[in-house]
Amino acid sequence: MRKRSLRSRLTLLVAAAVAIAVAVSAVGCWYFVRRELSWQLNQSLRDIDVPVKAMQAAVRECSSEPAATLDGHPAFTEPMQIVFPGGERCVMGNTAIKVTPHDTRVAAGYLGQWEFYDGRADDGTPLRVYVRNVDENAAFVVGRPVEEINDTLRRVTALLVGVAALGVLVAASAGLLVSRAALRPVGRLTKAVEHIAHTEDLDTRIPVDGSDEIARLSASFNAMTAALAGSRDRQRQLVADAGHELRTPLTTLRTNIDLLLRSEQTGRSLDPAAKQRLLVNVKAQFAELTTLVGDLLQLARGDTDREPHTELALQQVVTAAVERARLRGAEVAADLEPWYVVGGAASLERAVLNLIDNAAKFSPDSGVEVTLREGVLTVRDHGPGISEEELPHVFERFWRSPSARSLPGSGLGLAIVAQAVEEAGGEITLDNAEGGGVAATMTLPGSAVPTGRE
């Protein structure tokens, strides 16, 4: 079955289910007909009423063999006789019935007043026999051939077999039609998947009709391919942007190192002040390159290998970030209230530190204010602010404000912040604050007391 196609399996399953149902119904019908015919035959035997005088005549003229006449009248056409407890019989019809223990016991009154059983005539003909006690020492026995019932059952059996075979054929045809109709959307989905597998065209979309499981599967597949396409586009953009950003410090490094090497190779020493400036510039470019590579690794790790999330105290994470910022020379004033969230401690600390470093960069003289109130973390500076046209782009990768191009940085800090906050299920906004400067607001779901969540 596993080697067959889904369509053939569905067709076979439908045909098998219908065949079993038809077979069960046919067997049940056969047993019902058989029971009904047997009941009717028993009733017909029970309704036979033989005059007492005929029985007395049979006893007077008792013969254990069939006779043509009885008391001067033609013998009964039905197989019937009188049986005594000793096994003797007085045949009343033109056919004799073999005496059985049932007959003698009913005649003696051991088995009650009457009984039905399957017997045989002397010539071996199968009979349905009815024996009834008619005296203290005698029983009336009558039988009828069961061949008519058997013929009827054979005809019913042939009819039921024909109906069952026709039902299976109809079921197989219906199953094939149903499988074709039901699996047509699956076929479209399969073709789309195969097309994507061969062409890597993630822009392929499957039409979604209705709201059944197949439609939901198609919608989910479209959402998956859209997500994959977006991820691929982001990767390409990241590679392109990273290559562009890396080109500048690498070019500067190569130029400065070439100057230093040429001065050594030609024997013409550079002016000590110029050489010092070149070395300082090389060191600065190395520092910028290191920062850029670290930011790129952080973004790449966030896209593919997220940090395990646990419940943590956000105020402790912010405190650690504040201490690191102070070690870098930033003036930070912190006012923090307890708040517990589920997230990655390292990524959230990196996000908060990036916000503080970014704020300190634009307000070196006024310091940075950090507050935490009911899950809302605010990092504010007192710098020049950001123009309204630039606000929608602040969280884009490698985007830098024209006014900040002269300041150190790679344009990835706020993108890392947005990624970390999104992973923790929160929101981040950046707006101009009243009184000047910029306020970054990070909102994270959580509670004021630990809950033990993971």
N, C-alpha and C positions, 0 to 999 in steps of 0.2 A: 504493500500500500504506500510506503514512504517513497518509492521510486516513481509512483504515478503523479500526474499533475493534479493540482488542487481541483480543477474542474472535473476530472474523471473520478477522483475520490468522492467529491460531493455527489456526483451522479450515482455512483455505486452505493453510497450511504443512503441516499433517498430511495433508490430501488430496493435495497436490503430492508430498510425500515418498512416500506409498503408491503414487500413480500412477506415479512414476518407478521405484519398486521393482518394481511389477507389470509395467511396460513392459519393463524390463530382463530380468525373469524370462521374460516372454512371448517376447521376441526370442531369448533364449537357448534356450528350449524349442523354438521354431520351427527354429532352426538345428540343434539336436540331432536333431529328428525328420527334417529334410531330410537330414542326414548319415547317419542310420541307414537311411533308405529308399534312399538312393543306394548305401550299402554292400551292402544286401540285394540290390538290383538287379544290382550288379556281381558279387556272389557267384553269383546265379542264372545270369548269362551265363557265368561262368567254369565253372560246373558242367555246362554243356551238353556232352555227349560224343557226337559224331557218328561213326559207324563209318567206318573207313578205306575200306571198299568203296563207301560212299555218296559219299565224296569222289572216289574214282577214277572212279566212274560219272559224277559231275558234270563231271569233267575230260574224259572220253571224249565225253560228249554236251554239251559246253560250249555254253552259250547265255548271252548277255549280257542276256536278258530273262527275266522270270519264266515258269515253265512249270507246267503242271498236274500232270505226272508226271515222275518221275526213275527211269530204269532200270526202267520198267514199274510203278513204285510211285508213290502220290500224293506230290507234292512236300511238303517240310517247311512247316509253318505259320509257323515262325519265319523272319524275314528273315535269310538266311544265304547266303554265297557264298564262292568261292575267288578270290583276287586274286593277280595276278602282278606282278613288278617293273615291267613296262611299262604297267601300268594296266588290262590286260585282266581280265575277270571271268567267272566261271562261276557263274551263279545256281543255288542249290539249293532255294530256297523260293519261295513264291507272292508274295514282295515283294522287290524289288531295292534294294540300298543303294548310295548314291552313293559312288564310289571317291574317296578323299582321299589326300593325300601320306602320311598316317600308314600307310595300308594298304600302299602301294608300298614304303615304307621298311622296314616290318616284314617284308614279303615278301622284300626284298633283304638283310635281316639288319642294317640300319643302326640301328634303334631298340631292339634287344634282341629277346627272344622273344615279348613280348606288351605290349599297351597298351589303355587305356580312353580313350574320347573321346566327345564329343557330336556326332552326325551326323544325316543325314536320309535318308529313303527317296526313291526317284525321284519319288513323288507329293508330296514335301514334308513327310511326317510326321516330327516330331522323334523321334529314336531315341537310345538309349544303346548305343554300339557297343563290342564287344570284338574285338580283332584279335590272332591268335596265329600265330606262324610254325610251319608244319607241314612244310616242306621247304626245301631250300636256295633255291628260287626260287618259293615259294608261301606264301600266308598264308590262314588260315581267318578269315573275318569273320562275326560274328553280332550282331544287334541286337534291341532290344526297345523298344516305344513307351514314352515317359516320361509319357504322358498320365495313366496311373494314379497315378503319383507326384504329378503336378501337381494332380490332383483331390483326393488325400489332403491335400496341403499346403494347398489352398484351404479344405478343411473344417477343418483344424487352425487355419488363420489366423482363420477366422470364429469358431471356438470360443474361441481365445485373446483375440480382440477383445471378445467377449461377456463372458468372465471378467474381462478388464481393466476394462471399463466397469462391471461389477457391483462389482468391487473398489474402484474409485474412489468409486462411490456409497456403498458401505459405509464406506469410509474417511472420506468427508465427514461421514456421519452420526456415526461414532465420534468424529471430530475435534470435531464440535459438542458432543457429550455430554461429551467429555474437557475441552474448553475451558470449558464451563459449570461442571463440577465443580471444575476446577483454579482458575478465576478467581473462584469464589464468595467466597473470603476477600478477594481483591483488590477485589471489588465492595463488600464491607462496609467495607474500608479507604477506598475512594474516597468512599463516602457519608459516612463519618465526617469525612474531610478537607473535603468540601464543606459539611457541617454546621458545622464549626468556622469555615470561611471566611465563612459567612453570618452565624453567630450569635456568633462569637468566644467560644464556650463551651469553654474549655480543660479542663474537667472531664470531657469525653467520653472514654470508654475503649472500646477494641476487645477483644472476647473473644479470648483466646489459646488455641488448641487445638493440641496436638502440639508438635513441635520442628523442623519443617521451615523452609524459607526464609521462607515466608509468615508463619508463626508468629513467627519471629525479627523480621521486618519489623514485625509488629503490636506486638510487645513493645517494639521500638525506638521506634515511633511513640508508644506510651503513655508511655515514658520521656521522649521529647521534649516531649510536651504537658504532662507533669507538671513538667518543668524550666521550661517557659515559664510555666506557671501559678504556680510558685514564684517565678520572676523577677518576674512581674507583681505578685504579692502583696507581694514585697519592695519593689518600686518604690512601690506604693501606701502601704505602711507607712512607707517612707522619706519620701515626700512629706508624709504626715500628721504624722509625728514632727517633720520639719523645720519644717513650718508651726507646730506647737505650740511648738517651741523658739524659733523666730524671733519669735513673737508677744510673748514677754516682753521681750527687749531692745528691740524696736521700740516697744512701748508705753511703756517707761521713757524711751526717747529722745524720743519725741513729747511726753510729759508734761514732761520737763525743758526741751525746746526751747520748748514753749508758754509755760512760766513765764518763760523769758528774753525771748521776744518780747512777752509781755503787759506785762512791766515796762518794756520799751523803748517800747511803744506808748502806755501810759497815763502815762508820765513818772514813775512811782513806782519809783525805783531800789531794787534789792534790797540787802540788807546785804552788804557785801563778802565776809564770811565765808561767808554763804549762797550767794552767787553763785559763790564759789570752789568750794564743795562741789558745786554743780550742774554746773559745768564739769568737775570731776574725775570726777563720776558719768557725764557724757556721754562723756568720753574712755574710761572703763572699759567702758561699754556698747558703744562703737565697737570696742574691743579684743576684747571677748567676741564681738561680731557677726562681726568679721573672722576670729577663730579658728573659729567655728562654720561660716562659709561655706567656709573652707579645708578643714575636715574633711569637709564635705558633698561638695565637689569631689573630694577624694581618694577617697571611697567611690564616687562616681559614676564616676570614671575607672577605678577597679578593676573595676567591674562591666561596663564596655563597652570599655575601651581599655587592655589590660594592657601594662605596660612590657616591652620585649624582654629576654629572659633570656640572660645570659652567665655564664661561670665567673668568680668573683670571690673575693677573700680576705675572709672574714667578719671576721677580726680587724681589718682595715683599716676596714671598714664600722662596726664597733663603736667603734673608736677615734675615728672622725669624729663619731659620735653622742655619745660621752662628752665630746669637746671642745666641742661645741655646748651640751651641758647645763651644762658648767662655765662657759661664757660667760653663761649665764642665772643663775648664782649657786649651782648645785647642787654639793654636795660628793660626788664620785664617786671610789671606789677601784676600779681596774680591774686584773685579772689575766687576761691573754689568751694562749692558745696558738694556733698557726696552724691554720686550718681553711678549706678551699676548697669552695664550694657553687656551684650554678647558680641564679641568680635575678636579680631587679632590684635594682641597688645603691640607687637612690633610695627605693624602697618599703621595703626592709629597713632602711635607715638611719632612715627615718621611724618604723618600728615600734620599733626599739631606743630611739630618742629618746623616743617616747611612753611606753615602759616606764620609762625613767629619770625622766622628768618626773612620771609617776604615783607612782613610789616616793618621789621627793624631796618631793612634795606632802604625804605622810603621815609623813615622818621628816625634817623640816627641820633638826633638831639633830644627829641621829646619822649622817647621810650615807647614801649608797647604795653597795652592793657589787656589782660586775659581774665575773663570771668566765666564761671560755670553755674548756671541756674536751671534746675529742673530739666536737665538733659540738653540745654542749649548752651553751647560753648561759643563765646564771642572773642575774637582777636581783633583789636582795633589799633590802628596807628594814627598819627597826626601829620601825615605827609600831604602831598598836593592833591591826592585823590585820583580818580580815573574818569575819563570822559564817558558820557552815556553811550557813545558809539562803540567804545571799546569793551564795555562791560559784558556783552554776550559772548566775547571770545576769550575771556580770561582763563577758562578751564580747558582750552584746546591745547593739544600737544604742540610744543615748539613755538607757540604764539607768544610774542613779546610786544609790549606797548612801544611805539616809536620813541616815547620819552624815556624808556628804560633800556634802550639798546646799548647805551654806554655803560650800564651797570653790569656787574658779573651775574651770571645765571645762564641756564640752558633753555628756559621756557617750558620745563617739564615739572616744576615743583607743584603748581596748582593742579596739573593733570594727575599727578600721583595722589594729591589730596582728594580729588573727586573720586578716583578709583577706590581708595581705601574707605571713604565714607559710603559709597555705593555698596561695597562688599558687606559693610556692617548694617545695611538696611536704613541708612540715614539720608540726610539731605545737606547740601552745602550751597551757600549763596554768598555773593560778594557785592556790596553796595557802598556808595558814598555815605559817610556818617555825618550827622548834624554837627556843625562846628568845625568841619574839615576832616580830612583823612578818610580812610577806608575801613569798613567793619566787615570781617569775614564771620559768617554765622554758620556753625555746624550743629545740626539737630540730630540726635541719636535716640532711638527708642530704648527704654529701660525703666528703672525704678530707683527710688531713693534708698531702698534697703536691698540686701542680697536676697535672691529668690532660689538659688541653687540650679538655675537653668544652665544647659549646655548648648 
